[in-house]
Amino acid sequence: MENTCNEKKLKVAIIGCGGIANGKHLPAIKKNQNIEIEAFCDLIEEKAIEAKAKYGKEESRIYTDYKLLLAKEKDIKAVYVLTPNKSHSYISIEAMKADKHVMCEKPMAKTYAEAKAMLEVAQETGKILTIGYQNRYRADSKYLKAACENGDLGEIYYAKGHAIRRRAVPTWGVFLNEDEQGGGPLIDIGTHALDLTLWMMDNYEPECVLGSVYHKLGDQTCTGNAWGDWDKEMFTVEDSAFGFIKMKNGATINLESSWALNSLDVDEAKTSLCGTKAGADMKDGLRINSVKYNKQCIEKPALDATGVAFYDGEEDNAPDIEQSTFYNAIINGDELVVRPEQALIVTQILEAIYESAKTGKAVYFK
């Protein structure tokens, strides 16, 4: 889904040159010939320099202060905010006020109030604001969304959001720092599962939330962790969290998330849906279950099959499509796939799960 090189160029800046920048955004931007990175910014200058060397131009500028970047880079039309969760809101707000469109990495913000302020500034300034929920662009997600929109599942009244890792705690950066991130697996990967679930249901009106948050495994050693043992003194966030969400129309959602959990039922960035006509899950590829001709039936769409020996039918991957979508929204006025109004509700629900876990009571919404 690359744009052709004769289309209009979009000049952008990268604020935050850490893991998510190098792991997702920068490789995808490099594939898009119409997005040019004019400036790189990171508190650690070496990270910005390294990112420029790999993904920038010879004339790309380096900054350690995002405020200076916003003040000096008048020709830049868009900014990528790829920093820890704590700074998503104020950097995005200042960027929009500086006449820049914003791609902000997920979650939208650390708190609902911060996210709401971001949305309000986007509306006031007329700037495009989108959030990095790239899993919506996967082939299975797009197929299931089309099925939901077509009414194939009927009324979706029960769903599960899956974000379970057995032992995969990120040990780098500030992932274990509650002040910087706002939480652990719930706000990190649970946010993707919840976003997919709400999007499929097209339901953004929660009534109440009940949550449980656990700190059960963080003080262990010899952890068997995928990225090596974590430092238990630094592990200030939860290792697992679970939420029960009741929507105003009566639908219910179970959200499960963990970085460390003694479970073999491991799934991440997936959803399961139960409707009046059919159900669906992403447990073994995309599966749609229904009853046909009085028999239980499971359908598995061939998302990459073409029947052509020399072509496997694979589409561009989700991060590539995410970049093209952002580009086309700015340059061509196309609709966003991830709207800030939707991401706001994701943050609202995540915050409510944390609040419910602290108080032991359900959180109700007006």
Residue pairs with C-beta under 8 A, 6 or more apart in sequence:
1 315
1 316
1 320
1 321
1 324
2 31
2 32
2 33
2 316
2 320
2 324
3 32
3 33
3 34
3 324
3 327
3 328
4 33
4 34
5 33
5 34
7 34
7 331
8 34
8 331
9 34
9 35
9 36
10 34
10 35
10 36
10 77
10 78
10 327
10 330
10 331
11 36
11 38
11 75
11 76
11 77
11 78
12 29
12 35
12 36
12 37
12 38
12 76
12 77
12 78
12 79
12 80
13 37
13 38
13 39
13 40
13 41
13 69
13 73
13 76
13 78
13 79
13 80
13 100
14 21
14 25
14 26
14 37
14 39
14 40
14 41
14 51
14 79
14 80
14 82
15 41
15 42
15 66
15 69
15 79
15 80
15 81
15 82
15 83
15 91
15 95
16 41
16 42
16 80
16 81
16 82
16 83
16 84
16 105
17 40
17 41
17 42
17 44
17 47
17 48
17 50
17 51
17 82
18 42
18 47
18 82
18 83
18 173
19 172
19 173
20 82
20 105
20 132
21 51
21 80
21 82
22 51
22 54
24 132
24 134
24 319
25 80
25 82
25 103
25 105
25 132
25 319
25 323
26 37
26 51
26 54
26 55
27 55
27 319
28 317
28 319
28 320
28 322
28 323
29 35
29 37
29 55
29 323
30 55
31 320
31 323
32 320
32 323
32 324
32 327
34 327
34 331
35 323
35 327
36 57
37 52
37 55
37 56
37 57
37 60
38 57
38 60
38 61
38 73
38 75
38 76
39 60
39 61
39 62
39 63
39 69
39 73
39 76
40 48
40 49
40 51
40 52
40 56
40 60
40 61
40 62
40 63
41 48
41 62
41 63
41 64
41 65
41 66
41 69
42 48
42 51
42 64
43 64
44 64
45 62
45 64
48 62
48 63
48 64
49 62
52 60
52 62
61 69
61 72
61 73
63 69
66 91
66 94
66 95
67 94
70 79
70 94
70 95
70 98
70 100
71 98
76 100
77 100
77 101
77 330
78 100
78 101
78 102
78 103
78 128
78 326
78 330
79 91
79 92
79 95
79 100
79 101
79 102
79 103
80 102
80 103
80 104
80 105
81 87
81 88
81 91
81 92
81 95
81 102
81 103
81 104
81 105
82 105
83 91
83 105
84 173
84 174
84 177
84 180
84 181
85 107
85 109
85 110
85 180
85 181
85 182
85 187
86 110
86 179
86 180
86 181
86 182
88 104
88 105
88 107
88 108
88 109
88 110
88 114
88 118
89 109
89 110
89 111
89 114
89 115
89 117
89 118
90 114
92 102
92 104
92 118
92 121
92 129
93 117
93 118
93 121
95 102
96 102
96 118
96 121
96 122
96 125
96 127
96 129
97 121
97 125
99 125
99 127
100 127
101 127
101 128
101 129
101 326
101 329
101 330
102 122
102 127
102 128
102 129
102 130
103 130
103 131
103 132
103 326
104 118
104 129
104 130
104 131
104 132
105 131
105 132
106 131
106 132
106 133
106 191
106 192
106 195
106 343
107 115
107 131
107 182
107 187
107 191
107 343
107 346
107 347
107 350
108 115
108 118
108 131
108 340
108 343
108 344
108 346
108 347
109 115
109 118
109 347
110 181
110 182
110 187
111 182
111 347
111 351
112 344
112 347
112 348
112 351
115 340
115 343
115 344
115 347
115 348
116 344
118 129
118 340
119 129
119 340
119 341
119 344
121 127
122 128
122 129
122 340
128 326
128 329
128 330
128 336
129 340
130 325
130 326
130 329
130 336
130 337
130 338
130 339
130 340
131 338
131 340
131 343
132 322
132 338
133 191
133 192
133 195
133 196
133 338
133 343
134 318
134 319
134 321
134 322
135 141
135 192
135 195
135 196
135 269
135 318
136 142
136 145
136 195
136 196
136 199
136 318
136 337
136 338
137 318
137 319
137 321
137 322
137 325
137 337
138 318
139 303
139 304
139 315
140 282
140 285
140 286
140 303
141 196
143 286
143 301
143 303
144 200
144 271
144 273
144 280
144 282
144 286
144 288
145 199
145 200
147 153
147 280
147 288
148 156
148 200
148 201
148 202
148 273
149 202
151 277
152 277
152 278
152 288
153 273
153 275
153 276
153 277
153 278
153 279
153 280
153 288
154 275
154 276
154 277
154 278
155 275
155 276
156 200
156 201
156 203
156 251
156 273
156 274
156 275
157 250
157 251
157 252
157 274
157 275
157 276
158 251
158 252
158 253
158 273
158 274
159 197
159 200
159 201
159 251
159 252
159 253
159 254
159 271
159 272
159 273
159 274
160 197
160 253
160 254
160 255
160 256
160 271
160 272
161 190
161 193
161 194
161 196
161 197
161 253
161 254
161 255
161 256
161 270
161 271
162 193
162 256
162 267
162 268
162 269
162 270
162 271
162 272
162 282
163 185
163 189
163 190
163 192
163 193
163 255
163 256
163 257
163 258
163 267
163 268
163 269
163 270
164 256
164 257
164 258
164 261
164 263
164 265
164 266
164 267
164 268
165 185
165 189
165 226
165 258
165 259
165 260
165 261
165 266
165 268
166 258
166 260
166 261
166 262
166 263
166 264
166 266
167 223
167 224
167 225
167 226
167 259
167 260
168 225
168 226
168 227
168 259
168 260
169 175
169 176
169 223
169 225
169 226
169 227
169 230
169 235
169 239
169 259
169 260
170 176
170 188
170 227
170 259
171 225
171 227
171 228
171 229
171 230
171 231
172 227
174 180
174 181
175 181
175 184
175 188
175 237
176 184
176 230
176 231
176 234
176 235
176 236
176 237
177 234
177 236
177 237
178 184
178 236
178 237
179 236
181 187
181 188
181 237
182 354
183 213
183 237
183 238
183 241
183 350
183 354
184 237
184 238
184 239
184 241
184 259
185 237
185 238
185 239
185 240
185 241
185 257
185 258
185 259
186 213
186 238
186 241
186 243
186 255
186 257
186 350
186 353
186 354
187 350
188 257
188 259
189 257
189 259
189 268
189 269
190 241
190 243
190 255
190 256
190 257
190 350
191 346
191 347
191 350
192 268
192 269
193 255
193 256
193 257
193 268
193 269
193 270
193 271
194 253
194 255
194 346
194 349
194 350
195 338
195 342
195 343
195 346
196 269
196 270
196 271
197 253
197 255
197 271
197 273
198 204
198 253
198 342
198 345
198 346
199 342
200 271
200 273
201 247
201 251
201 253
201 273
203 247
203 249
203 251
204 341
204 342
204 345
205 247
205 248
205 249
206 245
206 246
206 247
206 248
206 345
206 348
206 349
206 352
206 365
207 246
207 247
207 248
207 364
207 365
208 245
208 246
208 362
208 363
208 364
208 365
209 243
209 244
209 245
209 246
209 349
209 352
209 353
209 356
209 362
209 363
209 365
210 243
210 244
210 356
210 362
210 363
211 241
211 242
211 243
211 244
211 352
211 353
211 354
211 355
211 356
211 357
211 363
212 241
212 242
212 243
212 356
212 357
213 238
213 240
213 241
213 242
213 353
213 354
213 357
213 358
214 238
214 239
214 240
214 241
215 238
215 239
216 239
216 240
217 223
217 239
217 240
217 260
217 261
217 262
218 230
218 232
218 235
218 237
218 239
218 260
219 232
219 235
220 232
221 229
221 232
222 229
223 229
223 230
223 260
225 260
239 258
239 259
239 260
239 261
240 257
240 258
240 259
240 260
240 261
241 257
241 258
241 353
241 354
241 357
242 254
242 255
242 256
242 257
242 353
243 253
243 254
243 255
243 349
243 352
243 353
243 356
244 252
244 253
244 254
244 255
245 252
245 253
245 254
245 255
245 349
246 252
247 253
255 349
255 353
267 282
267 283
270 281
270 282
270 283
271 281
271 282
272 279
272 280
272 281
272 282
272 283
273 279
273 280
273 281
277 290
278 288
278 289
278 290
279 288
279 289
279 290
280 286
280 287
280 288
280 289
281 287
281 289
284 300
285 300
285 303
286 300
286 301
286 303
287 298
287 299
287 300
288 298
288 299
288 300
288 301
289 296
289 297
289 298
289 299
290 296
290 297
290 299
291 297
304 312
304 313
304 314
304 315
305 313
306 312
306 313
315 321
316 324
325 334
325 336
325 337
328 334
329 335
329 336
348 365
352 363
352 365
355 363
356 362
356 363
